[in-house]
Amino acid sequence: MLAMWNVGRKLGPSTGLVADHRGVLLYFLPRDHAVVRWDIRQGTLSPKNHTVLLQSPGLLPAVNDLSLSPRWDVWAAAGQRCIQVQKRVSPPPLTSA
């Protein structure tokens, strides 16, 4: 079962919504040409709790999809190109000793 609750509204209409298992939400804001990150542990979805990972009208005119690589790198599919947005958006999963 998946528990859900309302913590607010995103910063605007978005595409490429991705969430990881640690509570990090990534999405693309077309009006700002920006990929943003919000960590659930930071509180509400207010602007002060977001981090802009990449903002560039030249690199990100539009984003079709966002994805996380096995190494936790963030990639954006922008038309026919894949753009590396950030390395290691989250720490790697915990391993037992």
N, C-alpha and C positions, 0 to 999 in steps of 0.2 A: 504494500500500500504506500502511496505517495502523499505526504502531508503538504498542503498548500495554504498560503495566507497572503493577504494583500498588504504590500509594503509601500505602495504609492504608484505613480505613473512614470514611465520612461521620459526622457528629455524631449521626445517628439516622435513622429512616425519613423519607423526603422525597418531595416532589412537585415538578414543574416544573423538572427538571434542564436547565440550559442551559450550554454551553461555547462560548467564542469561540476564534478562531484563534490567540490569543496565550497560551492556557493558563489562562484564568480560568474557574472553575466557579462557577455560581450555582445555589442551590437553596433550597426552602422547607421549614422544619421545622415541621410542624403542631403538635407538642406545645408549642413555644415561640412560635408565631405570628410567626416571624421569617424574613426573607430574608437569607441569608448568602452571602458571597463568599470563595472560596479561590483564590489565585494559585499556580500550580504552581511558580513560582520561589521561593516562600516555604518550600518543603520539604514535610514530611509533612502529612497531613490532620488534624493535631492541633488541638485547640480554640484554642491560642495563635496559629495561623496562619490563623484565620478572622476576617473582619470582618462584623459585623452591620450590614446596610444599612438595614433597617427592621424594627422589632419592635412590633407593635400588635394586640392581640386585637380592637379595634374596627375597624381598617382591614383587617386580614388574618385574619378568622375561619377562612378556608380559601382556598387558592390552587389554581386549576385548572391554570394554566400560567404560565410566565415567558417573556419574550421580550426581545430587544434590538432597538431601533429602528435605522434607518440612521445616526442620530446617536450611537449607543452609549448611549442611555438604557435603563435597565432598567424594564420594565413587568410588573405582576402582574395576571393575570385572576382576580378574586375574585368569584365568582358572576356577576352581571350588570354588574359594574363593572370598569374598568381603573384601576389605581393606579400612578402613577409612583413607583417606588421610589428611583431615584437617577439623576442626570444623569451621563453620560460615565463609565461603569464602567471603560472601558479607553481608552487613547489612540486616536485615529483611525489607520487603517492607514497605514503608511509610503508615501510617494509618492516617486518618483524625480525628481530635478531635471533 
